[in-house]
Each structure stands twice: as C-alpha cells, then as structure tokens.
Amino acid sequence: GLGHFSLRRHVPLVSERKLICVASHTHFDHIGCHHEFPERCVHAAEAGILADPRNEWTAAGTYATDEMFDRMPQGWDTARYGILPAPAGRLLDQGDVVDLGDRAFEVIHTPGHSPGGIALYENRTGILLSGDIIYDGPLIDDVYHSDIPDYMATLMRLRDLDVSVVHGGHFPSFGKVRYRQLVDEYLAQKRQAGCHLRQP
C-alpha cells in the first residue's frame, strides 16, 4: 500500500500468524507500509531504496499525485508524501525460498519494471505472485530505472512457466491462457516498435 493508512492495524482481521513482508519491488505503491513490519525482504538490487526511499527513487515524485485517486483519502497531502525507511533483514535472489511453514514460494528475479523486481512462485499449486512484471493491464516500462530489454528477457524466460493463476500487483487475477496472451502481446508490441533484447 501507499502507507497513508496503517496496514498493520488491519492485518489481525485477516490473519494472526507472524508475517513476512516481501517487497516485489520498491515503488511507493508497494512499500508504503513496510516500516510497520519487523521482518522485511527485498532483492539486493533495491535494498538501498527500501532503506532510503527517496521520492525520486520510489517513483512517488512522478506518480504520487492527487490525480491517482478517484476520491481523495482523508488527510492526503501530496506535497508532504513520502515513504518511511524500512531496511530489509533478508536479501532475496533468484532461487531463494520464502518458507511459510505450510507452503513455500520460490523467488524469481524479474528485472525490467525495476532492477530488483521479484515474483514468488509456488511450484506445487502453480500460483504466481507476479508483482508488477505482469498483470492484466498496461505494463509500465518507462518509469525510473525501468529497462525494456530486461523486461523483454524476463517475460521470455517466464512465458512457459507452468502457472495456474497469476496474482499481479494491480488489476484482477488471471489464468494460464491469459498469462501467455499478455506476455506474447507485450513482446510483439515491443518488437514492432523496434525494441530488441540486449546482446551479450
């Protein structure tokens, strides 16, 4: 969330279990409440931003405006908005496992939308928590530190992942057929625009 309202205050309504706060990436709309939780994880490439979340680094300087709301939240003040520091206790990388006891999610590094983006994949069920690398809406690849060739390479790598359902960082969840359709549409659009993978 944005951090404007407390997320921790509402967690007991959903679960009384101990929580692990995993940052899919460090844009403001995903890390606003991280400071409320003691156990925090992030990819090493964005650990510095989580610890020192300046508005120009979290994209808040560009996108945290009055225009993003259909209705203004009580007490919102764009000029004073900022994210509180929340240094991570654990740095994540490709292949790491986030173990929740009764289920485990593998970390997939997904650079493109941001350099330290990650998704979490549960092999047993095919559930993918994709963050902002793929969701059923316009994919953002022109924000601070986005990289289109990295984005394309990540989606090519993820395309054949055996997913049953994808829960993205925005918009409704979707299944395998829509997942591949979204990946293919993005790649075709970028190739048509003349974008290519970075040569090694």
N, CA, C and O of each residue as an XYZ file, in Angstrom:
800
protein
N       0.799     -1.191      0.000
C       0.000      0.000      0.000
C       0.850      1.266      0.000
O       2.079      1.211      0.012
N       0.183      2.376     -0.013
C       0.848      3.680     -0.079
C       1.468      4.105      1.239
O       2.366      4.947      1.260
N       0.998      3.529      2.343
C       1.495      3.942      3.643
C       0.727      5.103      4.239
O       1.060      5.569      5.329
N      -0.292      5.577      3.545
C      -1.084      6.697      4.067
C      -1.940      6.249      5.252
O      -2.135      6.999      6.208
N      -2.444      5.024      5.177
C      -3.167      4.413      6.287
C      -2.410      3.176      6.735
O      -1.691      2.563      5.947
N      -2.570      2.812      7.987
C      -1.859      1.665      8.547
C      -2.390      0.352      7.986
O      -3.593      0.094      8.013
N      -1.481     -0.471      7.480
C      -1.839     -1.816      7.061
C      -1.796     -2.771      8.251
O      -2.622     -3.677      8.370
N      -0.827     -2.554      9.120
C      -0.664     -3.432     10.282
C      -1.928     -3.472     11.148
O      -2.263     -4.510     11.719
N      -2.609     -2.360     11.239
C      -3.821     -2.287     12.061
C      -4.915     -3.211     11.538
O      -5.761     -3.675     12.302
N      -4.896     -3.477     10.225
C      -5.942     -4.297      9.612
C      -5.556     -5.766      9.487
O      -6.421     -6.603      9.231
N      -4.284     -6.098      9.659
C      -3.833     -7.478      9.488
C      -4.556     -8.455     10.408
O      -4.934     -9.531      9.947
N      -4.769     -8.136     11.692
C      -5.462     -9.101     12.560
C      -6.853     -9.489     12.067
O      -7.378    -10.529     12.464
N      -7.446     -8.683     11.222
C      -8.748     -9.028     10.656
C      -8.625    -10.152      9.642
O      -9.608    -10.829      9.339
N      -7.420    -10.355      9.114
C      -7.180    -11.359      8.079
C      -6.431    -12.567      8.631
O      -6.772    -13.708      8.318
N      -5.418    -12.319      9.446
C      -4.574    -13.402      9.955
C      -3.910    -12.990     11.260
O      -3.581    -11.822     11.467
N      -3.720    -13.967     12.131
C      -2.987    -13.724     13.371
C      -1.608    -14.360     13.319
O      -0.888    -14.365     14.317
N      -1.239    -14.891     12.175
C       0.066    -15.512     12.012
C       1.155    -14.453     11.898
O       0.894    -13.303     11.545
N       2.367    -14.864     12.203
C       3.524    -13.986     12.013
C       3.664    -13.681     10.522
O       3.481    -14.563      9.683
N       3.986    -12.442     10.200
C       4.050    -12.030      8.803
C       5.482    -11.809      8.339
O       6.333    -11.342      9.095
N       5.729    -12.156      7.076
C       6.966    -11.806      6.389
C       6.575    -10.813      5.307
O       5.745    -11.116      4.451
N       7.165     -9.643      5.346
C       6.836     -8.582      4.401
C       7.839     -8.634      3.243
O       9.008     -8.290      3.417
N       7.384     -9.062      2.074
C       8.250     -9.220      0.905
C       7.948     -8.105     -0.092
O       6.805     -7.947     -0.522
N       8.961     -7.341     -0.455
C       8.795     -6.280     -1.453
C       8.991     -6.867     -2.844
O      10.077     -7.348     -3.168
N       7.954     -6.832     -3.664
C       8.110     -7.280     -5.051
C       9.051     -6.342     -5.799
O       9.747     -6.753     -6.727
N       9.062     -5.078     -5.384
C       9.982     -4.055     -5.874
C       9.747     -2.827     -4.993
O       8.894     -2.863     -4.106
N      10.477     -1.761     -5.219
C      10.449     -0.654     -4.257
C       9.744      0.604     -4.764
O      10.116      1.712     -4.378
N       8.754      0.455     -5.605
C       7.941      1.611     -5.963
C       6.965      1.916     -4.828
O       6.522      1.016     -4.114
N       6.644      3.186     -4.677
C       5.924      3.684     -3.500
C       4.623      2.957     -3.218
O       4.254      2.777     -2.057
N       3.918      2.534     -4.268
C       2.617      1.906     -4.068
C       2.718      0.463     -3.588
O       1.704     -0.197     -3.364
N       3.955     -0.023     -3.431
C       4.164     -1.395     -2.955
C       4.885     -1.462     -1.613
O       4.886     -2.516     -0.976
N       5.494     -0.374     -1.169
C       6.308     -0.447      0.058
C       5.901      0.566      1.122
O       6.621      0.749      2.104
N       4.778      1.216      0.945
C       4.407      2.296      1.853
C       4.238      1.899      3.302
O       4.410      2.731      4.193
N       3.903      0.638      3.560
C       3.683      0.184      4.942
C       4.764     -0.770      5.431
O       4.612     -1.359      6.501
N       5.838     -0.940      4.691
C       6.876     -1.893      5.104
C       7.465     -1.566      6.472
O       7.847     -2.468      7.217
N       7.539     -0.286      6.800
C       8.115      0.099      8.094
C       7.303     -0.425      9.272
O       7.804     -0.452     10.396
N       6.070     -0.838      9.043
C       5.213     -1.327     10.127
C       5.499     -2.777     10.516
O       5.015     -3.250     11.545
N       6.278     -3.479      9.704
C       6.507     -4.904      9.926
C       7.990     -5.169     10.142
O       8.814     -4.692      9.362
N       8.352     -5.919     11.180
C       9.776     -6.104     11.501
C      10.520     -7.044     10.559
O      11.725     -6.887     10.364
N       9.826     -8.021      9.971
C      10.508     -8.993      9.114
C      10.293     -8.605      7.652
O       9.208     -8.792      7.102
N      11.361     -8.054      7.023
C      11.243     -7.492      5.674
C      12.277     -8.106      4.741
O      13.426     -8.329      5.123
N      11.846     -8.376      3.498
C      12.721     -8.960      2.479
C      12.615     -8.143      1.198
O      11.567     -7.579      0.885
N      13.731     -8.093      0.460
C      13.754     -7.394     -0.823
C      14.931     -7.932     -1.624
O      15.883     -8.458     -1.047
N      14.877     -7.808     -2.942
C      16.027     -8.186     -3.766
C      17.184     -7.236     -3.485
O      16.982     -6.047     -3.240
N      18.384     -7.771     -3.523
C      19.581     -6.986     -3.194
C      19.709     -5.732     -4.057
O      20.208     -4.710     -3.586
N      19.262     -5.794     -5.319
C      19.410     -4.654     -6.226
C      18.606     -3.431     -5.782
O      18.886     -2.318     -6.226
N      17.615     -3.624     -4.915
C      16.801     -2.492     -4.469
C      16.802     -2.321     -2.951
O      15.980     -1.585     -2.405
N      17.717     -2.997     -2.276
C      17.793     -2.891     -0.813
C      18.092     -1.462     -0.376
O      17.569     -1.004      0.640
N      18.920     -0.759     -1.125
C      19.259      0.618     -0.785
C      18.059      1.543     -0.838
O      17.962      2.484     -0.050
N      17.141      1.283     -1.763
C      15.948      2.122     -1.881
C      15.000      1.872     -0.711
O      14.408      2.811     -0.179
N      14.854      0.612     -0.310
C      13.982      0.308      0.826
C      14.506      0.966      2.103
O      13.728      1.404      2.951
N      15.826      1.029      2.229
C      16.439      1.646      3.410
C      16.431      3.172      3.347
O      16.431      3.838      4.382
N      16.424      3.725      2.133
C      16.454      5.181      1.943
C      15.501      5.535      0.794
O      15.946      5.853     -0.309
N      14.189      5.478      1.057
C      13.196      5.575     -0.020
C      12.880      7.002     -0.455
O      11.806      7.527     -0.160
N      13.812      7.617     -1.151
C      13.569      8.979     -1.653
C      12.495      8.949     -2.742
O      12.393      7.984     -3.499
N      11.708     10.002     -2.811
C      10.590     10.027     -3.755
C      11.016      9.828     -5.200
O      10.288      9.216     -5.981
N      12.192     10.341     -5.567
C      12.629     10.165     -6.954
C      13.018      8.716     -7.238
O      13.007      8.296     -8.396
N      13.359      7.946     -6.210
C      13.745      6.540     -6.392
C      12.550      5.598     -6.317
O      12.570      4.524     -6.918
N      11.508      5.989     -5.584
C      10.335      5.124     -5.427
C       9.246      5.427     -6.453
O       8.186      4.801     -6.440
N       9.504      6.381     -7.336
C       8.551      6.858     -8.354
C       7.427      7.690     -7.747
O       6.502      8.081     -8.459
N       7.488      7.968     -6.450
C       6.460      8.804     -5.818
C       6.508     10.227     -6.346
O       5.471     10.880     -6.468
N       7.702     10.713     -6.660
C       7.842     12.074     -7.158
C       7.076     12.315     -8.443
O       6.642     13.435     -8.714
N       6.908     11.261     -9.240
C       6.200     11.365    -10.514
C       4.735     10.965    -10.400
O       3.863     11.613    -10.979
N       4.465      9.891     -9.649
C       3.137      9.274     -9.695
C       2.271      9.493     -8.457
O       1.055      9.315     -8.538
N       2.840      9.867     -7.326
C       2.039     10.061     -6.106
C       1.411     11.448     -6.130
O       1.867     12.363     -5.444
N       0.371     11.588     -6.922
C      -0.293     12.877     -7.117
C      -1.780     12.753     -6.794
O      -2.303     11.648     -6.644
N      -2.443     13.879     -6.691
C      -3.885     13.872     -6.429
C      -4.647     13.126     -7.526
O      -5.704     12.550     -7.267
N      -4.117     13.136     -8.740
C      -4.816     12.550     -9.882
C      -4.927     11.032     -9.807
O      -5.720     10.442    -10.540
N      -4.151     10.386     -8.940
C      -4.215      8.916     -8.897
C      -5.435      8.420     -8.114
O      -5.701      7.218     -8.092
N      -6.165      9.309     -7.484
C      -7.320      8.914     -6.671
C      -8.632      9.244     -7.374
O      -8.764     10.294     -8.002
N      -9.599      8.337     -7.262
C     -10.969      8.644     -7.674
C     -11.620      9.556     -6.641
O     -12.420     10.433     -6.967
N     -11.246      9.317     -5.375
C     -11.747     10.132     -4.271
C     -10.587     10.355     -3.316
O      -9.892      9.405     -2.956
N     -10.370     11.588     -2.903
C      -9.210     11.909     -2.070
C      -9.317     11.264     -0.691
O     -10.335     11.419     -0.017
N      -8.267     10.535     -0.259
C      -8.272      9.981      1.098
C      -8.183     11.097      2.132
O      -7.561     12.132      1.895
N      -8.803     10.875      3.261
C      -8.777     11.857      4.337
C      -7.336     12.116      4.765
O      -6.582     11.182      5.042
N      -6.962     13.392      4.817
C      -5.637     13.768      5.285
C      -4.530     13.687      4.255
O      -3.376     13.963      4.582
N      -4.839     13.318      3.021
C      -3.802     13.198      1.993
C      -3.223     14.565      1.646
O      -3.961     15.534      1.468
N      -1.896     14.636      1.552
C      -1.210     15.870      1.169
C      -0.041     15.486      0.271
O       0.993     15.021      0.751
N      -0.209     15.682     -1.022
C       0.814     15.288     -1.990
C       2.167     15.909     -1.671
O       3.197     15.245     -1.784
N       2.170     17.164     -1.276
C       3.430     17.878     -1.035
C       4.226     17.277      0.120
O       5.446     17.427      0.168
N       3.560     16.604      1.045
C       4.242     16.057      2.221
C       4.427     14.545      2.148
O       4.980     13.941      3.067
N       3.968     13.934      1.064
C       4.001     12.468      0.987
C       5.424     11.940      0.832
O       6.228     12.489      0.077
N       5.712     10.891      1.545
C       6.989     10.192      1.418
C       6.909      8.860      2.136
O       6.044      8.656      2.988
N       7.806      7.961      1.792
C       7.866      6.626      2.387
C       8.871      6.646      3.530
O       9.923      7.278      3.429
N       8.546      5.957      4.610
C       9.480      5.846      5.729
C      10.506      4.748      5.462
O      10.174      3.739      4.840
N      11.747      4.924      5.920
C      12.777      3.890      5.730
C      12.362      2.573      6.379
O      11.747      2.555      7.445
N      12.712      1.470      5.717
C      12.379      0.134      6.228
C      13.450     -0.853      5.777
O      13.174     -1.711      4.939
N      14.667     -0.752      6.314
C      15.754     -1.632      5.864
C      15.364     -3.106      5.954
O      14.715     -3.532      6.910
N      15.765     -3.866      4.957
C      15.439     -5.295      4.913
C      16.371     -6.094      5.806
O      17.562     -5.800      5.906
N      15.818     -7.100      6.448
C      16.626     -8.022      7.232
C      17.122     -9.189      6.416
O      18.059     -9.882      6.813
N      16.486     -9.414      5.255
C      16.889    -10.519      4.379
C      16.898    -10.035      2.938
O      15.945     -9.409      2.475
N      17.985    -10.331      2.236
C      18.094    -10.001      0.818
C      17.792    -11.249      0.002
O      18.318    -12.329      0.275
N      16.944    -11.087     -0.996
C      16.497    -12.211     -1.808
C      17.169    -12.205     -3.165
O      17.559    -11.155     -3.676
N      17.301    -13.399     -3.749
C      17.841    -13.533     -5.097
C      17.179    -14.726     -5.775
O      16.472    -15.505     -5.135
N      17.415    -14.858     -7.059
C      16.863    -15.941     -7.863
C      17.084    -17.290     -7.181
O      18.202    -17.620     -6.786
N      15.997    -18.072     -7.047
C      16.100    -19.414     -6.492
C      15.951    -19.508     -4.988
O      15.790    -20.606     -4.456
N      16.002    -18.382     -4.289
C      15.761    -18.422     -2.843
C      14.326    -18.878     -2.579
O      13.470    -18.821     -3.461
N      14.083    -19.329     -1.360
C      12.750    -19.804     -0.989
C      12.228    -18.995      0.193
O      12.928    -18.794      1.185
N      10.994    -18.538      0.069
C      10.293    -17.912      1.182
C       9.389    -18.994      1.770
O       8.361    -19.343      1.191
N       9.788    -19.517      2.927
C       9.107    -20.653      3.557
C       8.100    -20.144      4.580
O       8.465    -19.476      5.548
N       6.843    -20.464      4.357
C       5.775    -20.026      5.251
C       5.306    -21.147      6.173
O       4.291    -21.008      6.856
N       6.033    -22.247      6.194
C       5.660    -23.371      7.043
C       4.817    -24.376      6.295
O       5.288    -25.474      5.998
N       3.575    -24.027      5.982
C       2.700    -24.951      5.267
C       2.769    -24.772      3.753
O       2.144    -25.525      3.006
N       3.515    -23.794      3.312
C       3.731    -23.608      1.868
C       5.015    -22.830      1.649
O       5.481    -22.114      2.535
N       5.583    -22.980      0.456
C       6.870    -22.343      0.153
C       6.822    -21.756     -1.253
O       6.288    -22.363     -2.181
N       7.393    -20.561     -1.386
C       7.421    -19.863     -2.667
C       8.860    -19.631     -3.103
O       9.690    -19.158     -2.327
N       9.140    -19.972     -4.352
C      10.468    -19.733     -4.920
C      10.549    -18.304     -5.449
O       9.609    -17.802     -6.066
N      11.676    -17.667     -5.200
C      11.908    -16.310     -5.691
C      12.376    -16.369     -7.140
O      13.307    -17.102     -7.474
N      11.724    -15.593     -7.993
C      12.143    -15.440     -9.389
C      12.522    -13.975     -9.588
O      11.692    -13.084     -9.408
N      13.765    -13.731     -9.955
C      14.212    -12.359    -10.219
C      13.606    -11.904    -11.544
O      13.752    -12.584    -12.559
N      12.929    -10.757    -11.539
C      12.198    -10.288    -12.722
C      12.574     -8.852    -13.095
O      11.716     -7.970    -13.053
N      13.827     -8.597    -13.456
C      14.193     -7.225    -13.835
C      13.445     -6.763    -15.084
O      13.076     -7.567    -15.939
N      13.231     -5.466    -15.168
C      12.543     -4.870    -16.309
C      11.708     -3.694    -15.857
O      12.006     -2.548    -16.191
N      10.661     -3.974    -15.095
C       9.881     -2.876    -14.499
C      10.769     -2.113    -13.528
O      10.706     -0.887    -13.443
N      11.591     -2.848    -12.803
C      12.621     -2.276    -11.931
C      13.739     -3.309    -11.812
O      13.499     -4.494    -12.043
N      14.954     -2.889    -11.457
C      16.087     -3.828    -11.498
C      16.020     -4.945    -10.473
O      16.560     -6.027    -10.703
N      15.364     -4.701     -9.340
C      15.286     -5.717     -8.300
C      13.908     -6.320     -8.152
O      13.559     -6.825     -7.086
N      13.126     -6.272     -9.209
C      11.792     -6.862     -9.149
C      11.866     -8.362     -8.931
O      12.762     -9.030     -9.446
N      10.918     -8.888     -8.164
C      10.828    -10.331     -7.975
C       9.378    -10.774     -8.095
O       8.448     -9.993     -7.901
N       9.215    -12.055     -8.421
C       7.930    -12.736     -8.340
C       8.120    -13.919     -7.404
O       9.243    -14.378     -7.197
N       7.032    -14.407     -6.845
C       7.063    -15.583     -5.978
C       6.211    -16.671     -6.620
O       5.063    -16.437     -6.997
N       6.796    -17.876     -6.740
C       6.131    -18.974     -7.450
C       6.029    -20.192     -6.553
O       7.024    -20.649     -5.991
N       4.814    -20.713     -6.423
C       4.602    -21.947     -5.670
C       4.459    -23.094     -6.661
O       3.428    -23.231     -7.319
N       5.486    -23.904     -6.763
C       5.532    -24.972     -7.756
C       4.386    -25.970     -7.580
O       3.828    -26.458     -8.563
N       4.041    -26.267     -6.341
C       3.019    -27.283     -6.048
C       1.651    -26.898     -6.608
O       0.909    -27.762     -7.074
N       1.316    -25.623     -6.566
C      -0.012    -25.168     -6.991
C      -0.006    -24.388     -8.305
O      -1.054    -24.203     -8.922
N       1.163    -23.935     -8.730
C       1.229    -23.099     -9.924
C       0.824    -21.659     -9.684
O       0.576    -20.918    -10.635
N       0.755    -21.254     -8.431
C       0.399    -19.866     -8.104
C       1.616    -18.966     -8.305
O       2.703    -19.257     -7.805
N       1.427    -17.882     -9.033
C       2.479    -16.894     -9.260
C       2.028    -15.549     -8.699
O       1.009    -14.999     -9.116
N       2.797    -15.031     -7.753
C       2.608    -13.664     -7.259
C       3.591    -12.812     -8.042
O       4.783    -12.795     -7.736
N       3.104    -12.112     -9.043
C       3.991    -11.578    -10.079
C       4.508    -10.165     -9.835
O       5.355     -9.687    -10.590
N       4.015     -9.481     -8.792
C       4.434     -8.092     -8.633
C       3.969     -7.282     -9.830
O       2.837     -7.447    -10.285
N       4.828     -6.406    -10.347
C       4.441     -5.547    -11.473
C       5.057     -5.964    -12.803
O       4.961     -5.220    -13.779
N       5.686     -7.132    -12.866
C       6.279     -7.548    -14.141
C       5.198     -8.001    -15.130
O       5.354     -7.847    -16.341
N       4.094     -8.564    -14.600
C       2.986     -8.962    -15.472
C       1.675     -8.872    -14.686
O       1.555     -9.406    -13.583
N       0.713     -8.195    -15.272
C      -0.643     -8.113    -14.726
C      -1.560     -7.789    -15.895
O      -1.089     -7.475    -16.988
N      -2.863     -7.862    -15.672
C      -3.818     -7.702    -16.770
C      -4.214     -6.235    -16.930
O      -5.348     -5.838    -16.660
N      -3.243     -5.452    -17.377
C      -3.426     -4.026    -17.600
C      -2.204     -3.500    -18.327
O      -1.302     -4.279    -18.636
N      -2.141     -2.205    -18.612
C      -0.984     -1.648    -19.319
C       0.296     -1.822    -18.496
O       0.389     -1.333    -17.370
N       1.272     -2.516    -19.062
C       2.532     -2.764    -18.358
C       3.419     -1.525    -18.449
O       3.564     -0.931    -19.517
N       4.007     -1.145    -17.324
C       4.786      0.089    -17.221
C       6.268     -0.227    -17.364
O       6.840     -0.944    -16.543
N       6.883      0.311    -18.410
C       8.313      0.065    -18.641
C       9.087      1.362    -18.884
O      10.193      1.342    -19.424
N       8.497      2.486    -18.482
C       9.166      3.771    -18.716
C       9.309      4.591    -17.438
O       9.511      5.804    -17.500
N       9.207      3.944    -16.288
C       9.370      4.639    -15.018
C      10.854      4.650    -14.657
O      11.663      3.985    -15.304
N      11.204      5.410    -13.618
C      12.597      5.462    -13.157
C      13.173      4.059    -13.022
O      12.563      3.202    -12.381
N      14.295      3.819    -13.594
C      15.104      2.596    -13.622
C      14.442      1.386    -14.283
O      14.886      0.257    -14.071
N      13.380      1.598    -15.085
C      12.861      0.517    -15.924
C      13.816      0.281    -17.084
O      14.569      1.175    -17.470
N      13.781     -0.926    -17.639
C      14.675     -1.277    -18.741
C      13.932     -2.228    -19.676
O      13.651     -3.368    -19.307
N      13.613     -1.763    -20.887
C      12.794     -2.552    -21.812
C      13.481     -3.843    -22.250
O      12.827     -4.886    -22.234
N      14.764     -3.843    -22.643
C      15.395     -5.124    -22.987
C      15.366     -6.132    -21.833
O      15.150     -7.322    -22.058
N      15.581     -5.664    -20.608
C      15.466     -6.562    -19.449
C      14.037     -7.070    -19.294
O      13.812     -8.242    -18.993
N      13.078     -6.177    -19.502
C      11.662     -6.557    -19.396
C      11.352     -7.670    -20.399
O      10.727     -8.671    -20.048
N      11.787     -7.493    -21.634
C      11.542     -8.494    -22.669
C      12.200     -9.828    -22.310
O      11.582    -10.884    -22.451
N      13.433     -9.781    -21.853
C      14.150    -11.010    -21.493
C      13.454    -11.731    -20.344
O      13.347    -12.958    -20.351
N      12.982    -10.974    -19.362
C      12.278    -11.582    -18.230
C      11.003    -12.268    -18.688
O      10.735    -13.399    -18.283
N      10.210    -11.607    -19.526
C       8.956    -12.213    -19.965
C       9.192    -13.412    -20.870
O       8.416    -14.368    -20.839
N      10.237    -13.380    -21.670
C      10.570    -14.560    -22.476
C      10.926    -15.738    -21.574
O      10.554    -16.878    -21.849
N      11.644    -15.451    -20.504
C      12.043    -16.504    -19.560
C      10.832    -17.046    -18.791
O      10.770    -18.236    -18.485
N       9.878    -16.172    -18.483
C       8.712    -16.578    -17.699
C       7.593    -17.193    -18.531
O       6.695    -17.828    -17.979
N       7.635    -17.016    -19.838
C       6.490    -17.358    -20.681
C       5.986    -18.780    -20.480
O       4.778    -19.004    -20.408
N       6.892    -19.735    -20.389
C       6.486    -21.140    -20.310
C       6.408    -21.673    -18.885
O       6.324    -22.884    -18.681
N       6.435    -20.786    -17.906
C       6.256    -21.200    -16.519
C       4.866    -21.822    -16.362
O       3.883    -21.288    -16.876
N       4.786    -22.932    -15.662
C       3.528    -23.668    -15.512
C       2.670    -23.012    -14.427
O       2.663    -23.447    -13.276
N       1.958    -21.972    -14.812
C       1.127    -21.244    -13.851
C      -0.314    -21.734    -13.915
O      -0.806    -22.122    -14.975
N      -0.979    -21.710    -12.769
C      -2.418    -21.983    -12.728
C      -3.191    -20.680    -12.572
O      -4.244    -20.484    -13.178
N      -2.640    -19.792    -11.744
C      -3.262    -18.481    -11.543
C      -2.162    -17.469    -11.236
O      -1.183    -17.779    -10.556
N      -2.343    -16.262    -11.746
C      -1.385    -15.180    -11.521
C      -2.084    -14.070    -10.742
O      -3.132    -13.564    -11.145
N      -1.474    -13.709     -9.617
C      -1.951    -12.580     -8.827
C      -0.940    -11.451     -9.022
O       0.144    -11.473     -8.439
N      -1.298    -10.474     -9.840
C      -0.395     -9.377    -10.152
C      -0.460     -8.272     -9.116
O      -1.274     -8.309     -8.193
N       0.408     -7.294     -9.283
C       0.444     -6.158     -8.372
C      -0.706     -5.186     -8.568
O      -0.942     -4.324     -7.721
N      -1.424     -5.316     -9.680
C      -2.571     -4.459     -9.995
C      -3.557     -5.272    -10.823
O      -3.173     -6.260    -11.448
N      -4.802     -4.874    -10.834
C      -5.851     -5.464    -11.665
C      -6.198     -6.895    -11.220
O      -5.476     -7.486    -10.417
N      -7.310     -7.454    -11.744
C      -7.758     -8.784    -11.306
C      -6.781     -9.903    -11.686
O      -5.972     -9.764    -12.603
N      -6.884    -11.008    -10.955
C      -6.058    -12.186    -11.223
C      -6.523    -12.874    -12.503
O      -7.620    -12.613    -12.997
N      -5.671    -13.759    -13.036
C      -5.978    -14.422    -14.304
C      -5.256    -15.763    -14.372
O      -4.379    -16.055    -13.560
N      -5.644    -16.573    -15.361
C      -5.106    -17.918    -15.505
C      -4.037    -18.039    -16.576
O      -3.541    -17.043    -17.101
N      -3.690    -19.292    -16.892
C      -2.563    -19.594    -17.774
C      -2.747    -19.045    -19.187
O      -1.811    -18.484    -19.758
N      -3.935    -19.200    -19.752
C      -4.153    -18.759    -21.135
C      -3.965    -17.248    -21.248
O      -3.280    -16.769    -22.151
N      -4.570    -16.509    -20.338
C      -4.432    -15.045    -20.361
C      -2.994    -14.632    -20.069
O      -2.494    -13.662    -20.640
N      -2.337    -15.364    -19.187
C      -0.928    -15.098    -18.856
C      -0.065    -15.117    -20.116
O       0.681    -14.174    -20.380
N      -0.170    -16.189    -20.885
C       0.653    -16.290    -22.101
C       0.240    -15.245    -23.131
O       1.084    -14.719    -23.857
N      -1.032    -14.950    -23.195
C      -1.507    -13.922    -24.120
C      -0.901    -12.566    -23.775
O      -0.453    -11.845    -24.666
N      -0.885    -12.214    -22.498
C      -0.319    -10.930    -22.070
C       1.171    -10.851    -22.359
O       1.666     -9.820    -22.814
N       1.887    -11.941    -22.096
C       3.327    -11.979    -22.385
C       3.562    -11.795    -23.876
O       4.381    -10.971    -24.283
N       2.848    -12.561    -24.688
C       3.043    -12.505    -26.139
C       2.679    -11.135    -26.708
O       3.353    -10.638    -27.610
N       1.623    -10.527    -26.187
C       1.222     -9.201    -26.670
C       2.291     -8.159    -26.367
O       2.602     -7.321    -27.213
N       2.852     -8.209    -25.164
C       3.893     -7.239    -24.806
C       5.110     -7.415    -25.706
O       5.631     -6.440    -26.248
N       5.561     -8.652    -25.866
C       6.758     -8.902    -26.675
C       6.538     -8.491    -28.127
O       7.421     -7.894    -28.741
N       5.371     -8.805    -28.680
C       5.083     -8.431    -30.068
C       5.048     -6.918    -30.229
O       5.561     -6.382    -31.211
N       4.446     -6.237    -29.273
C       4.358     -4.771    -29.321
C       5.746     -4.142    -29.302
O       6.013     -3.204    -30.052
N       6.630     -4.652    -28.451
C       7.972     -4.077    -28.340
C       8.809     -4.387    -29.579
O       9.573     -3.540    -30.042
N       8.667     -5.584    -30.108
C       9.418     -5.920    -31.331
C       8.959     -5.054    -32.495
O       9.771     -4.605    -33.304
N       7.655     -4.823    -32.573
C       7.120     -3.978    -33.640
C       7.644     -2.550    -33.519
O       7.834     -1.862    -34.521
N       7.873     -2.118    -32.291
C       8.389     -0.766    -32.052
C       9.901     -0.691    -32.245
O      10.498      0.375    -32.097
N      10.517     -1.824    -32.575
C      11.956     -1.829    -32.821
C      12.806     -2.140    -31.614
O      14.024     -1.972    -31.659
N      12.190     -2.593    -30.528
C      12.958     -2.950    -29.327
C      13.503     -4.362    -29.476
O      12.850     -5.236    -30.046
N      14.688     -4.570    -28.965
C      15.331     -5.881    -29.057
C      15.989     -6.217    -27.737
O      16.264     -5.348    -26.910
N      16.231     -7.507    -27.566
C      16.987     -7.942    -26.400
C      18.399     -7.406    -26.487
O      18.959     -7.265    -27.575
N      18.965     -7.110    -25.342
C      20.352     -6.644    -25.288
C      21.275     -7.797    -25.677
O      21.130     -8.912    -25.175
N      22.209     -7.528    -26.557
C      23.156     -8.564    -26.975
C      24.208     -8.783    -25.894
O      24.688     -7.821    -25.295
N      24.574    -10.058    -25.635
C      25.599    -10.328    -24.602
C      26.960     -9.818    -25.006
O      27.923     -9.965    -24.253
